[in-house]
Amino acid sequence: MNVSSVNGTVVGRSPDSLTKAVTKNVIVVVIGISINYINASLIHTFRKHQIFYMNPRYILFIHLVVNDTIQMMLSVMLFVISYTIYKINVSICCVFILIALFTTENSPLNLACMAVECYIAICVPLRHVQICTIKRTLMLIGLIWVTTVLSVLPDLFITLATQPLGFFHSQVFCLRQTVFPNPIIIKKRDITYSVFLVIVWITIFYTYFKILFTAKTASKDAKKARNTILLHGFQLLLYINGHSTTAQNKDVDSNSKIFYMNPRYILFIHLVFNDMVQVTLTVIMFVISYIFYKINVSICCVFILIALFTTENSPLNLACMAVECYIAICVPLRHVQICTIKRTLMLIGLIWVTTVLSVLPDLFITLATQPLGFFHSQVFCLRQTVFPNPIIIKKRDITYSVFLVIVWITIFYTYFKILFTAKTASKDAKKARNTILLHGFQLLLCMTTYVGPQLLDVLQQWFPKDYTDSLFAYYVIVQVLPRSISPMIYGIRDNTFRKYLKSYLLCRFRMQ
């Protein structure tokens, strides 16, 4: 399989049959159109309402959306080109790659600016209006573009200086390394990215902790700003991995505080974040399996560990959500005292500690039992190939069994307690029961990832000639769909989410 990428956005061409090629292209195009439709709706809404384009925060946000839209359009375009034309003119490819690089490098800098704006709004509120003006915001966006252009254009100048003129009239498979092949460019890119990311992370951490320890931390606005910057940090991680979370950022930057001041929604969004990370890693590993087939064991270890953390987080998170429903219905008078924001965040921290303590022994056992050369070797990136010791497999089975027994007992107990409580006639109790049933359904979907290695082994034995297609189907059905469908079901079913979604759709319909 021949594959290309634009800063983490993968496009590819394989010797597939016509049906396979059409199917894969339809999937990619439909996803791209869907995401860009959402982004276009955001841009249209921004343009039609003065409250948005007269606010520096929303101007920065919509700039982020525009970058995402351009990046998605280029990604889909290059994917389709890789299947239809395969090779294109170097000059045309240069234009595509340069625009993609501009938009990709803009995003982290834009996130840093949004974090600074939050910091000024909370820590220097009296000067916010004077500092964060529309003119200065537009100048800041201009400065972002100037910085990005000065970072990227040297790639073109170096190529013009080192390549013959005929190179720009030749046909190539459109990759950054094929149109900008000089080794100096690769070193410059690594240095530039490192500097950019260090600056952005320092900015985000600094603004977050300044807000955290400011005297105004008791106010709701300060809490909102801290949470916003944390989400910007998480979003930055996804940008590093080539994935955008613009839709989530829209809600964070709006004034609907009801979500992240509610323990139920905090637990829910934590589940969504885990799913997002899991899907991102799944896509990356799937693409890697097509591009390189085998990768370095050390790199694979990092991917597998993060995937295991997020995979084991989900069932524990579902159990916590079930308990929160139980308290809300069966102990309603104490719900506010028990389910506080602080305790919810501590509970999420406990989930991560439990998961880390469960997974990290796999790494320690491998370090103790494998020679050093093993970590420099190349393998097909699966859990059993990087953590091959039989002790790990036994530990994994025991851990999963314990986790799942605890979670299932919790879900069944809370469900039947609510079912037989004296308040079962109430609408809230019925809703809570149905919510926990959904948690059980989500848990079943999560459990499919636990049998992933066994399922892949079976597929390899049954379809040895079509293993790559089976792997593609496995990733879509087991990894992508459950983590896309479950949050949507929960969000549409929830009254508050449904209300805002309905308002948005009605507004869009009327505007059209």
C-alpha positions as CSV (number, residue, x, y, z in Angstrom):
1,M,0.0,0.0,0.0
2,N,1.3,3.4,-1.0
3,V,0.4,6.1,1.5
4,S,1.0,9.8,1.9
5,S,0.4,12.2,4.8
6,V,0.2,15.9,5.4
7,N,1.4,16.6,8.9
8,G,-0.5,13.7,10.4
9,T,-3.4,13.7,8.0
10,V,-3.1,10.5,6.1
11,V,-4.1,9.8,2.6
12,G,-3.3,6.6,0.8
13,R,-3.6,4.5,-2.4
14,S,-3.5,0.8,-2.5
15,P,-3.9,-1.8,-5.3
16,D,-7.6,-2.3,-4.2
17,S,-10.4,-3.4,-6.5
18,L,-12.7,-0.8,-7.9
19,T,-15.3,-1.6,-5.3
20,K,-12.9,-1.3,-2.3
21,A,-11.4,1.9,-3.7
22,V,-14.8,3.5,-4.2
23,T,-16.0,2.4,-0.7
24,K,-13.0,3.8,1.1
25,N,-13.1,7.1,-0.8
26,V,-16.8,7.4,-0.1
27,I,-16.2,6.9,3.6
28,V,-13.5,9.6,3.7
29,V,-15.4,12.0,1.6
30,V,-18.6,11.6,3.6
31,I,-16.7,12.2,6.9
32,G,-14.9,15.2,5.4
33,I,-18.2,16.7,4.1
34,S,-19.9,16.1,7.5
35,I,-17.1,17.8,9.5
36,N,-16.8,20.7,7.0
37,Y,-20.6,21.1,7.1
38,I,-20.4,21.6,10.9
39,N,-17.5,24.0,10.5
40,A,-19.3,25.9,7.8
41,S,-22.4,26.2,10.0
42,L,-20.2,27.6,12.8
43,I,-18.7,30.1,10.3
44,H,-22.1,31.1,9.0
45,T,-23.5,31.6,12.5
46,F,-20.5,33.7,13.4
47,R,-21.0,36.0,10.4
48,K,-24.7,36.4,11.1
49,H,-24.5,37.5,14.7
50,Q,-22.8,40.6,15.9
51,I,-22.3,39.2,19.4
52,F,-19.7,36.8,17.9
53,Y,-17.7,38.9,15.6
54,M,-17.5,41.8,18.1
55,N,-15.9,39.4,20.7
56,P,-12.1,38.7,20.5
57,R,-12.7,35.2,22.0
58,Y,-15.0,34.1,19.2
59,I,-12.8,35.7,16.6
60,L,-9.9,33.6,17.7
61,F,-12.2,30.6,17.8
62,I,-13.6,31.0,14.3
63,H,-10.0,31.5,13.1
64,L,-9.3,28.0,14.5
65,V,-12.4,26.7,12.7
66,V,-11.3,28.2,9.4
67,N,-7.9,26.5,9.8
68,D,-9.6,23.2,10.5
69,T,-11.9,23.6,7.4
70,I,-9.0,24.2,5.1
71,Q,-7.0,21.4,6.6
72,M,-9.9,18.9,6.1
73,M,-10.5,20.0,2.5
74,L,-6.9,19.5,1.6
75,S,-6.8,16.1,3.4
76,V,-9.8,14.8,1.5
77,M,-8.6,16.2,-1.8
78,L,-5.2,14.6,-1.4
79,F,-6.8,11.3,-0.4
80,V,-8.9,11.2,-3.5
81,I,-6.0,12.3,-5.7
82,S,-3.9,9.4,-4.3
83,Y,-6.5,7.0,-5.6
84,T,-7.4,8.7,-8.9
85,I,-4.3,10.5,-10.3
86,Y,-1.7,9.0,-8.0
87,K,1.1,11.4,-9.1
88,I,0.7,15.1,-9.6
89,N,2.9,18.0,-10.7
90,V,5.4,19.1,-8.1
91,S,4.5,22.8,-8.4
92,I,0.8,22.0,-7.7
93,C,1.7,19.6,-4.8
94,C,3.9,22.4,-3.3
95,V,0.9,24.7,-3.1
96,F,-1.2,22.1,-1.4
97,I,1.6,21.2,1.1
98,L,2.4,24.8,1.9
99,I,-1.2,25.7,2.7
100,A,-1.6,22.5,4.7
101,L,1.6,23.4,6.7
102,F,0.3,27.0,7.3
103,T,-3.0,25.8,8.7
104,T,-1.4,23.0,10.8
105,E,1.2,25.3,12.5
106,N,-1.4,28.1,13.0
107,S,-3.6,25.9,15.3
108,P,-1.2,25.6,18.3
109,L,-0.4,29.3,18.2
110,N,-4.1,30.1,18.0
111,L,-4.7,27.9,21.1
112,A,-2.0,29.7,23.0
113,C,-3.6,33.1,22.1
114,M,-7.0,31.8,23.3
115,A,-5.4,30.8,26.6
116,V,-3.9,34.2,27.1
117,E,-7.2,35.9,26.4
118,C,-8.8,33.7,29.1
119,Y,-6.0,34.7,31.5
120,I,-6.5,38.4,30.8
121,A,-10.3,38.1,31.3
122,I,-9.9,36.6,34.7
123,C,-6.7,37.9,36.1
124,V,-6.8,41.4,34.6
125,P,-10.6,41.9,34.2
126,L,-10.5,45.7,34.5
127,R,-8.1,46.0,31.6
128,H,-9.6,43.2,29.4
129,V,-11.6,45.6,27.3
130,Q,-8.6,47.8,26.7
131,I,-6.2,45.0,26.0
132,C,-8.4,42.6,24.0
133,T,-9.8,44.9,21.3
134,I,-11.0,43.8,17.9
135,K,-8.1,45.5,16.2
136,R,-5.5,43.9,18.4
137,T,-7.1,40.5,17.9
138,L,-7.0,40.8,14.1
139,M,-3.4,42.0,14.4
140,L,-2.6,39.0,16.6
141,I,-4.1,36.7,13.9
142,G,-2.0,38.4,11.3
143,L,1.1,37.9,13.5
144,I,0.2,34.2,13.8
145,W,0.2,33.9,10.0
146,V,3.4,35.9,9.6
147,T,5.1,33.6,12.1
148,T,3.8,30.5,10.3
149,V,4.8,31.8,6.9
150,L,8.3,32.7,8.1
151,S,8.6,29.2,9.5
152,V,7.3,27.3,6.4
153,L,8.5,29.4,3.4
154,P,12.2,28.5,3.9
155,D,11.3,25.0,2.9
156,L,10.4,26.3,-0.5
157,F,13.4,28.6,-0.8
158,I,15.8,25.8,0.1
159,T,14.2,23.5,-2.5
160,L,14.4,26.2,-5.1
161,A,18.1,26.7,-4.4
162,T,19.0,23.0,-4.3
163,Q,16.8,21.3,-7.0
164,P,17.0,21.7,-10.8
165,L,14.2,23.6,-12.6
166,G,13.0,20.3,-14.2
167,F,12.2,18.9,-10.8
168,F,9.2,21.4,-10.5
169,H,7.8,20.1,-13.8
170,S,8.0,16.4,-12.8
171,Q,5.3,14.2,-11.4
172,V,5.4,12.9,-7.8
173,F,3.3,11.2,-5.1
174,C,2.2,14.3,-3.1
175,L,4.1,14.2,0.2
176,R,6.0,16.8,2.1
177,Q,9.2,14.8,1.9
178,T,8.9,14.3,-1.9
179,V,8.5,18.0,-2.7
180,F,10.8,19.3,0.0
181,P,13.4,16.5,0.1
182,N,16.5,18.3,1.4
183,P,17.7,16.9,4.8
184,I,18.2,20.4,6.1
185,I,14.5,21.0,5.9
186,I,13.8,18.0,8.1
187,K,16.2,19.2,10.8
188,K,14.7,22.7,10.6
189,R,11.2,21.3,10.8
190,D,12.0,19.3,14.0
191,I,13.6,22.4,15.6
192,T,10.7,24.7,14.6
193,Y,8.1,22.3,15.9
194,S,9.9,21.8,19.2
195,V,10.2,25.6,19.7
196,F,6.5,26.1,18.8
197,L,5.2,23.4,21.1
198,V,7.4,24.4,24.0
199,I,6.2,28.0,23.8
200,V,2.6,26.9,23.5
201,W,2.8,24.5,26.4
202,I,4.5,27.0,28.6
203,T,1.8,29.5,27.7
204,I,-1.0,27.1,28.5
205,F,0.5,25.9,31.8
206,Y,1.4,29.4,32.9
207,T,-2.1,30.8,32.2
208,Y,-3.8,27.8,33.8
209,F,-1.9,28.0,37.1
210,K,-2.1,31.8,37.2
211,I,-5.8,31.5,37.0
212,L,-5.8,28.6,39.4
213,F,-4.0,30.5,42.2
214,T,-5.5,33.9,41.5
215,A,-7.6,35.5,44.3
216,K,-10.6,35.2,42.0
217,T,-10.6,31.5,41.7
218,A,-13.8,31.2,43.7
219,S,-15.8,32.9,40.9
220,K,-17.6,30.9,38.3
221,D,-15.8,32.8,35.5
222,A,-12.4,31.7,36.8
223,K,-13.4,28.1,37.1
224,K,-14.7,28.3,33.5
225,A,-11.4,29.8,32.3
226,R,-9.4,27.1,34.0
227,N,-11.5,24.4,32.4
228,T,-11.3,26.1,29.1
229,I,-7.5,26.2,29.1
230,L,-7.3,22.6,30.2
231,L,-9.4,21.7,27.2
232,H,-7.1,23.8,25.0
233,G,-4.2,21.7,26.3
234,F,-6.0,18.5,25.6
235,Q,-7.0,19.9,22.2
236,L,-3.3,20.6,21.5
237,L,-2.4,17.0,22.2
238,L,-4.9,16.0,19.5
239,Y,-3.5,18.5,17.1
240,I,0.0,17.0,17.7
241,N,-1.6,13.7,16.7
242,G,-3.3,15.3,13.7
243,H,-6.8,15.3,15.0
244,S,-9.1,18.2,15.6
245,T,-11.7,18.7,18.3
246,T,-13.3,21.9,17.0
247,A,-16.9,20.8,17.8
248,Q,-16.1,20.3,21.5
249,N,-14.3,23.7,21.6
250,K,-17.4,25.4,20.4
251,D,-19.3,24.4,23.4
252,V,-16.5,25.3,25.7
253,D,-16.1,28.8,24.3
254,S,-19.9,29.5,24.5
255,N,-21.7,30.8,27.6
256,S,-23.6,27.5,28.5
257,K,-21.8,26.9,31.9
258,I,-24.4,24.3,32.9
259,F,-22.3,21.4,31.5
260,Y,-18.9,21.6,33.2
261,M,-20.4,22.8,36.5
262,N,-22.3,19.5,36.7
263,P,-20.6,16.3,37.9
264,R,-22.7,14.2,35.5
265,Y,-21.5,16.1,32.4
266,I,-17.9,16.2,33.7
267,L,-17.9,12.4,33.9
268,F,-19.6,12.2,30.5
269,I,-17.1,14.5,28.8
270,H,-14.2,12.5,30.4
271,L,-15.7,9.5,28.6
272,V,-15.8,11.4,25.4
273,F,-12.2,12.5,25.7
274,N,-11.1,8.9,26.3
275,D,-13.0,7.9,23.2
276,M,-11.4,10.7,21.2
277,V,-7.9,9.7,22.2
278,Q,-8.7,6.0,21.6
279,V,-10.0,6.8,18.1
280,T,-7.0,9.0,17.3
281,L,-4.6,6.3,18.2
282,T,-6.6,3.7,16.4
283,V,-6.5,5.7,13.2
284,I,-2.8,6.4,13.5
285,M,-2.0,2.7,14.2
286,F,-4.2,1.6,11.3
287,V,-2.5,4.0,8.9
288,I,1.0,2.9,10.2
289,S,0.1,-0.7,9.6
290,Y,-0.5,0.2,5.9
291,I,2.4,2.6,5.4
292,F,5.3,1.0,7.3
293,Y,3.7,-2.3,8.4
294,K,6.4,-2.6,11.1
295,I,7.6,0.2,13.4
296,N,10.1,0.6,16.2
297,V,9.1,-1.3,19.4
298,S,9.7,1.8,21.6
299,I,7.3,3.9,19.6
300,C,4.7,1.1,19.5
301,C,5.0,0.8,23.3
302,V,4.0,4.5,23.7
303,F,0.9,4.0,21.4
304,I,-0.2,0.8,23.1
305,L,0.2,2.2,26.6
306,I,-1.9,5.3,25.9
307,A,-4.5,3.1,24.1
308,L,-4.6,0.8,27.2
309,F,-5.0,3.7,29.6
310,T,-8.0,5.1,27.7
311,T,-9.5,1.7,27.0
312,E,-9.5,0.7,30.7
313,N,-10.7,4.1,31.8
314,S,-14.0,3.7,30.0
315,P,-15.6,0.9,32.0
316,L,-14.5,2.6,35.3
317,N,-16.0,5.9,34.1
318,L,-19.3,4.2,33.3
319,A,-19.4,2.7,36.7
320,C,-18.9,6.1,38.3
321,M,-21.7,7.6,36.1
322,A,-24.0,4.8,37.3
323,V,-23.2,5.6,40.9
324,E,-23.9,9.3,40.3
325,C,-27.3,8.4,38.9
326,Y,-28.0,6.2,41.9
327,I,-27.2,9.0,44.3
328,A,-29.3,11.5,42.4
329,I,-32.4,9.3,42.6
330,C,-32.0,7.3,45.8
331,V,-30.2,9.9,48.0
332,P,-31.4,13.1,46.4
333,L,-31.1,15.3,49.5
334,R,-27.4,14.5,49.8
335,H,-26.6,14.6,46.1
336,V,-25.2,18.1,46.1
337,Q,-23.0,17.4,49.1
338,I,-21.7,14.1,47.8
339,C,-21.3,14.8,44.1
340,T,-19.3,18.0,44.1
341,I,-17.0,19.2,41.3
342,K,-13.9,18.7,43.4
343,R,-14.8,15.1,44.3
344,T,-15.7,14.4,40.7
345,L,-12.3,15.6,39.5
346,M,-10.7,13.5,42.3
347,L,-12.6,10.5,41.1
348,I,-11.4,11.0,37.6
349,G,-7.9,11.2,39.0
350,L,-8.5,8.0,40.9
351,I,-9.6,6.3,37.6
352,W,-6.4,7.3,35.9
353,V,-4.3,6.1,38.9
354,T,-6.0,2.8,38.9
355,T,-5.6,2.4,35.2
356,V,-1.9,3.4,35.2
357,L,-1.2,0.9,38.1
358,S,-2.9,-1.8,36.1
359,V,-1.1,-1.2,32.8
360,L,2.4,0.0,33.7
361,P,3.5,-3.5,35.1
362,D,3.3,-4.7,31.4
363,L,6.1,-2.3,30.6
364,F,8.2,-3.1,33.7
365,I,7.9,-6.9,33.1
366,T,8.9,-6.4,29.5
367,L,11.9,-4.2,30.5
368,A,13.0,-6.9,33.0
369,T,12.6,-9.9,30.6
370,Q,13.6,-8.6,27.2
371,P,17.1,-7.7,25.9
372,L,17.8,-4.1,25.1
373,G,18.0,-4.9,21.4
374,F,14.3,-5.8,21.4
375,F,13.3,-2.2,22.0
376,H,15.3,-1.2,18.8
377,S,13.7,-3.9,16.6
378,Q,10.8,-3.5,14.2
379,V,7.4,-5.2,14.9
380,F,3.8,-5.1,13.7
381,C,2.3,-2.9,16.4
382,L,0.0,-5.0,18.6
383,R,-0.1,-5.4,22.3
384,Q,1.1,-9.1,22.2
385,T,4.1,-8.2,20.0
386,V,5.5,-5.5,22.3
387,F,4.4,-7.1,25.6
388,P,5.0,-10.8,24.7
389,N,5.7,-12.3,28.2
390,P,3.1,-15.0,29.1
391,I,2.9,-13.5,32.6
392,I,1.5,-10.3,31.1
393,I,-1.2,-12.2,29.4
394,K,-2.3,-13.9,32.6
395,K,-2.1,-10.6,34.5
396,R,-4.2,-8.9,31.8
397,D,-6.9,-11.6,31.9
398,I,-7.1,-11.3,35.7
399,T,-7.2,-7.5,35.6
400,Y,-9.9,-7.4,33.0
401,S,-11.9,-10.0,34.9
402,V,-11.7,-8.0,38.1
403,F,-12.5,-4.7,36.4
404,L,-15.5,-6.0,34.5
405,V,-16.9,-7.9,37.5
406,I,-16.7,-4.7,39.6
407,V,-18.2,-2.6,36.9
408,W,-21.0,-5.0,36.1
409,I,-21.9,-5.4,39.7
410,T,-22.0,-1.7,40.1
411,I,-24.2,-1.2,37.1
412,F,-26.6,-4.0,38.0
413,Y,-26.8,-2.9,41.7
414,T,-27.5,0.7,40.9
415,Y,-30.0,-0.2,38.2
416,F,-32.1,-2.5,40.4
417,K,-31.8,-0.2,43.4
418,I,-33.3,2.6,41.3
419,L,-35.8,0.2,39.8
420,F,-37.2,-0.8,43.2
421,T,-36.9,2.5,45.0
422,A,-40.0,4.2,46.2
423,K,-39.4,6.9,43.7
424,T,-39.5,4.7,40.6
425,A,-42.7,6.4,39.5
426,S,-41.0,9.6,38.9
427,K,-39.7,10.7,35.5
428,D,-36.2,11.3,36.8
429,A,-36.0,7.7,38.2
430,K,-37.1,6.2,34.9
431,K,-34.6,8.4,33.0
432,A,-31.8,7.3,35.4
433,R,-32.6,3.6,34.9
434,N,-32.5,4.0,31.1
435,T,-29.3,5.9,31.4
436,I,-27.7,3.1,33.3
437,L,-28.9,0.6,30.7
438,L,-27.1,2.8,28.1
439,H,-24.0,2.6,30.3
440,G,-24.3,-1.2,30.2
441,F,-24.6,-1.0,26.4
442,Q,-21.6,1.2,26.2
443,L,-19.7,-1.2,28.4
444,L,-20.5,-4.0,26.0
445,L,-19.1,-1.9,23.2
446,C,-16.0,-1.2,25.3
447,M,-15.5,-4.9,26.0
448,T,-15.0,-5.6,22.3
449,T,-11.6,-3.9,22.4
450,Y,-10.5,-6.4,25.1
451,V,-10.9,-9.3,22.8
452,G,-9.2,-7.4,20.0
453,P,-6.0,-9.5,19.9
454,Q,-7.9,-12.7,19.8
455,L,-10.3,-11.4,17.1
456,L,-7.4,-10.3,15.0
457,D,-5.8,-13.8,15.3
458,V,-9.0,-15.4,14.2
459,L,-9.4,-13.1,11.3
460,Q,-5.8,-13.8,10.2
461,Q,-6.4,-17.5,10.4
462,W,-9.8,-17.3,8.5
463,F,-8.8,-14.7,5.9
464,P,-5.0,-14.9,5.5
465,K,-5.2,-13.3,2.0
466,D,-7.6,-10.5,3.0
467,Y,-6.1,-9.7,6.4
468,T,-5.6,-6.0,5.6
469,D,-9.3,-5.6,4.6
470,S,-10.3,-7.5,7.8
471,L,-8.2,-5.2,9.8
472,F,-9.8,-2.2,8.2
473,A,-13.3,-3.6,9.0
474,Y,-12.1,-4.4,12.6
475,Y,-10.9,-0.8,13.2
476,V,-14.1,0.7,11.8
477,I,-16.6,-1.6,13.6
478,V,-14.8,-2.2,16.9
479,Q,-12.9,1.0,17.4
480,V,-14.4,3.9,15.5
481,L,-18.2,3.3,15.4
482,P,-18.7,2.5,19.2
483,R,-16.9,5.7,20.2
484,S,-18.8,7.7,17.6
485,I,-22.3,6.4,18.2
486,S,-22.4,6.1,22.0
487,P,-21.7,9.8,22.8
488,M,-24.2,10.9,20.2
489,I,-26.9,8.6,21.6
490,Y,-26.2,10.0,25.1
491,G,-26.0,13.6,24.0
492,I,-29.2,13.5,21.9
493,R,-31.1,11.7,24.6
494,D,-30.1,14.1,27.3
495,N,-32.7,16.9,27.7
496,T,-30.1,19.7,28.0
497,F,-28.1,18.6,25.0
498,R,-31.2,18.0,23.0
499,K,-32.5,21.5,23.8
500,Y,-29.4,23.2,22.6
501,L,-29.1,21.0,19.6
502,K,-32.8,21.7,18.7
503,S,-32.2,25.4,19.0
504,Y,-29.2,25.3,16.8
505,L,-30.9,23.2,14.1
506,L,-34.0,25.5,14.1
507,C,-31.8,28.5,13.9
508,R,-29.9,27.0,10.9
509,F,-33.2,26.1,9.2
510,R,-34.5,29.6,9.6
511,M,-31.3,31.2,8.4
512,Q,-31.4,29.0,5.3
